[in-house]
Amino acid sequence: MIKVHHLRIGRSIFTVWLLEELGAAYDLQVYLRDPASFRAPPELKNIHPLGKSPVIEDDGQVIAESGAITSYLLEKFDTAHVLHPSRSDLKTWATFTQWLHYPEGSVFLPLLIKMLLLRNSTQPHAALETFSGAEIKLHLDFINQQLADKPFILGEHFSGADIGITYVISLAKRISVLNDYPQLQAYLQRNLSRPAFKRAIERAVE
Ligand SMILES: N[C@@H](CCC(=O)N[C@@H](CS)C(=O)NCC(=O)O)C(=O)O
């Protein structure tokens, strides 16, 4: 059975959500952040040298990185291709893969920089403010445009790519940069209202 190493307050709740969408059985190991540093506890380094979450274990293999974990879980459990396209349609698969990797690859960093600036507001940093502000606008505008005429990132149906996009949009909301994007707020609400997300929260407590 899949074992999920879940660190509270962070992106691993989105891996738990995917497992709930897939209806897969899983064991959950919950970790709490260090209250002073807000970092992961050292025990996570016993699972994977980076000591970060999410990490899953399956059949003796340890897998880190949320995008890779999403790909693995979809390959393993979504054999009917309800949540991800088959590679036999290479163009559709490439579009899906782009959206799958985009949140971690491009969107997360400027949001993280902004979050750290907010935490240290007594030490402003003009260059980082300018960079993160422009990049956040670039990415939120791009996602907003993608969702202009469809409810989910690939179209009419929810897919595995919506999981990572929902994560970065929820982070944008947490740092209060979502006010000018009612459509993204509605997208967030739509996805977080899904029964599988509610089950994930009930079981894992974000
Ligand atoms: N790119 C990695 C990032 C993993 C990551 O940084 N996870 C955070 C939680 S959201 C973490 O474990 N932070 C605790 C720490 O670094 O001490 C992924 O997508 O899984």
The ligand as an SDF file (V2000), in Angstrom:
LIG
                    3D

 20 19  0  0  0  0  0  0  0  0999 V2000
    9.5120   20.8070   -5.2270 N   0  0  0  0  0  0  0  0  0  0  0  0
    9.1420   20.0230   -4.0830 C   0  0  0  0  0  0  0  0  0  0  0  0
    9.0830   20.9440   -2.8790 C   0  0  0  0  0  0  0  0  0  0  0  0
    8.8920   20.1930   -1.5770 C   0  0  0  0  0  0  0  0  0  0  0  0
    8.8320   21.1880   -0.4060 C   0  0  0  0  0  0  0  0  0  0  0  0
    9.5860   22.1890   -0.3460 O   0  0  0  0  0  0  0  0  0  0  0  0
    7.9490   20.9000    0.5550 N   0  0  0  0  0  0  0  0  0  0  0  0
    7.7890   21.7560    1.6880 C   0  0  0  0  0  0  0  0  0  0  0  0
    6.3640   21.6660    2.2120 C   0  0  0  0  0  0  0  0  0  0  0  0
    5.2250   22.5190    1.2190 S   0  0  0  0  0  0  0  0  0  0  0  0
    8.6600   21.2910    2.8270 C   0  0  0  0  0  0  0  0  0  0  0  0
    8.8070   20.1130    3.0350 O   0  0  0  0  0  0  0  0  0  0  0  0
    9.1670   22.2540    3.5910 N   0  0  0  0  0  0  0  0  0  0  0  0
    9.8010   22.0090    4.8430 C   0  0  0  0  0  0  0  0  0  0  0  0
   11.2580   22.3160    4.8410 C   0  0  0  0  0  0  0  0  0  0  0  0
   11.8280   22.5750    3.7650 O   0  0  0  0  0  0  0  0  0  0  0  0
   11.8220   22.2910    5.9230 O   0  0  0  0  0  0  0  0  0  0  0  0
    7.8060   19.3040   -4.3440 C   0  0  0  0  0  0  0  0  0  0  0  0
    7.0970   19.7220   -5.2830 O   0  0  0  0  0  0  0  0  0  0  0  0
    7.4800   18.3230   -3.6780 O   0  0  0  0  0  0  0  0  0  0  0  0
  1  2  1  0
  2  3  1  0
  2 18  1  0
  3  4  1  0
  4  5  1  0
  5  6  2  0
  5  7  1  0
  7  8  1  0
  8  9  1  0
  8 11  1  0
  9 10  1  0
 11 12  2  0
 11 13  1  0
 13 14  1  0
 14 15  1  0
 15 16  2  0
 15 17  1  0
 18 19  2  0
 18 20  1  0
M  END
$$$$
